[in-house]
Amino acid sequence: MSRSLILFPAPADDHNFEDRRIKKVEGDRRRGWQISYDDGWAFWVSSESPIEPRVGMNARSYSRGVGCQVRGFFLDGVCLYYRTEDQQRQEHARWAREQDEKKKREFAFLRENLDLRYKLLPKVFQQRIDKFRRNNPDFRWEYESYEMFCCEEAVKIANYLETPERVDAFRKLDSRQQYLLVPLSDQHSGNTFGCACLLAYWYLKNPDNIVKLYGALAPLVGSEEYGCVPRKEAA
């Protein structure tokens, strides 16, 4: 299938870009390509690209810097895609609205199941979730499924290992050994596993701390946003 070149010159008034020379290319037209640069950073180029990336090409990325979303990308002057900063803000706002609506639909479907799972948790974990619900009116549809999973896995770990010392040792094992000791879910990320182990440790050592510990996604979204602390009134 042929792909048309986007005849779009690099905008002269947009200076938030960085040029890098491609050092390595892995992949193919069917799957897409991972390109690597001299500085060690890498970037994924979709198979929908109108041209195939090659070693030595200049890759221009438009963004606010490392870790920020790339809103424009050119290979040797050929535009793969481009949005102004204002267009990017609008696109992100549209995406955020769609994600919120999706979460609300999913919560409506899962609400009865979450209510049942909540009732099965030990009291201190119910109190933990109560705190988030109280501090963040949107907690249930935004974050409760994630938090519930971490709490349930924490209780499972604690029930199988029985002492905080064994939980601490368990956390440091490789994954194969961990699964031999505790029938963990296969849906864990590094963050959910770390949170579950922390909760299990304190559930066995001092259960009162379960309510005090930060939320599972608080390190990523912020304590106030998540509901660890009451939200401040808007000025």
N, C-alpha and C positions, 0 to 999 in steps of 0.2 A: 504494500500500500504506500503510495507516494505521500509525502508530507510537504506542504508549501512553506517556503521561507516567509517569516514575518518581516516585511520591509518596514522596519521601525528604527530610525537612528537613535543612538544613545542621546538622551536629553541633555542639552548643554547647561541647563540651570539646576540640575540635580547632582550635588557633589557628595552625597552620602553613599559612596561605593568604594570597593576595593578590587584591584586587579591582581590576579595570581596566575602563574604559569602552571599548566597541568603537567605533573610529573609521571602519573600512572593512571591507566584506565583499565577497569575490570568490568566485564559484562558484555552484553550484545544487544542487537536491535530488538530482539523478542522480549527480553527482560528489563532492559534499561542498563545504566552504567553507574558505577561508583568511580568518581574521579578523585585523585589525591594530589595535594600540592607539596611544594618543597618544605613548607612550614609544618607539615604533619596533619593539617586539617583535611577533611574529605567532604564531598558533597554528592548527592544523588541526582542524576539526570534521568528523567523519565524516558521511556521508549518512544514517547510521542514527540521527542525533540526533532525538529526539522533537519538537523545535521548531527552527525555522529561525532562525539568528542574524541579528540586524539591528543597524544602526548605532544607537548610544545605549544598547544593552543593557549590563547589568553582567555581566562574566565573572569568576567566582571560580575560581582555580586552587589546588588543595591540593598542595604540594610542599615540599621543603626549601630551595628558592631557585632562582635562575636556573641553567639547565643541568641541573637534576635532573629526574627523571621526574615527570610530573604524575600523581598517584594519584587525583585527584578533580576534577571540573569541573562547574560549575553556570552556567546562563544565566538571569539574572533570577530566581534562586531555584529553577529547575527542574534537577534532578539528571540529568546525562547519564551519569555513572558516579562511583563513590566507593569507595575502599578505605582502611582505617585504615593507619597505618604498619606495624603488625604484619602485616596482610593483604598489604600491598605487599611486605614482606620475604619472606613465604611464596610469593607469586606470582613474585617474581624468582628465588627459589631453585628453584622448579619449572621456570621458563623456562630457567635456567642448566643444570639437569640434562638437559632435553630437547635443548638445543643441544649439550651435550657428547656425548650419545648419537648425535646426528645426525653430528657431526664424526667420531666413532669409526667409524660405518658407512661414511661417505664415505672415510675413510682406508683401511679394509679393502678397499674397491673400487679405490682409487687406488694402493695400496702398490707393486704391481709396476711401475706406470708411473713413480712417483717414484723407485724404485730405479734404473730405466734412465736417467732424466733426470739423476740424481746422477752416474752413471758418465760421462756425456757432458760434465760441467762441468770446467773447468780445475782443476788440483790445489788451488790456493789457495781456490777456492770450495767444493770438497769439504771442505777443512779448516775453513772457516767453518761449514758445516752440521754437521760433526762436533762442533764446540765447543758448538753449541746442543743437539745431541742428548745430549752428555755432561753438560751442566749442568742440563738440564731433561728428566727421564724422560718427560714427556708432550709434548715438543716435536713429535714426528712427527705425532701426530694433531691437535694443537692448531694448530700454526703452519707446518708444513713446506711445505705447498702454497703459502702466501703468500710465504714466503722463497724458495722455489725459483723462483717466477715472477720475483721481483725479480732474482735472480742471473742467470737466463737472459737477461733483457732487458738487464742490465748488460753481459754478454758480447757480446750483439748490438750494442749501442751502441758498445762499445770496438772491436769488429772493423770496423765501418763507418767510424768517425771517426779511429781510429788514434793520436791524440795527446790528452793531457789538455786542452790549450788549446782544441781543437776541441770536446771534450765540454762544456767550460765555456760556450763560445759557443752551442752547440746547445741547452743548457738554457734559455737566455734567449730563444730564438726563439718565435714563435707556433706553435700546433699544426700548422697547414697546412705550414709550412716544415719542421718537425721530421719529419713523415711523408714529405716529399719526400726527406729525407736518410737516414732509417733506417726500415725497415719495422716499426714498432712494433706491438705488440699493441693491439687496440681495447678491451682489458679494464683499462686503467690507471686508477687513481685518482690524485689529486694525490700521495698518500703513496707509492704504488708507483713512480711516475715519478721523484719526487725521490730515492728510495732507489736506484733503478737508475742514475740519472745519477751519484750520489755514488760508488757502487761502480765504475762504469765509469771515472770520473776517476782513482780511486786504483789501479785495476787497471793503468792505463797509466802512472801516475806512480810508484807504489811498491807493487807487489803484496803486499808483506808486511802492509800495512795492511788488506787485505781481511778477514783473520781478526780484526783488532782492532776494526773498526768495529761500532757497535751494530746490533742486529737491526732488520729492517724495521718491526716493530710495537712495538719497545721504547719509542718515545716515547709510545705510547698505553697499553700495558699494564705498562710498567716493565721495567728491565734484568734484574732477578733473576727475575721471572715469565717472561720470554721465554727466558732462558738465556744472556744475555750474560756473566753472572757466576754462579759456583756458588750454589745456593740454600742459605740458612742453615738449620742444623738447628733444628727447633722446640724451644722451651724445655720 
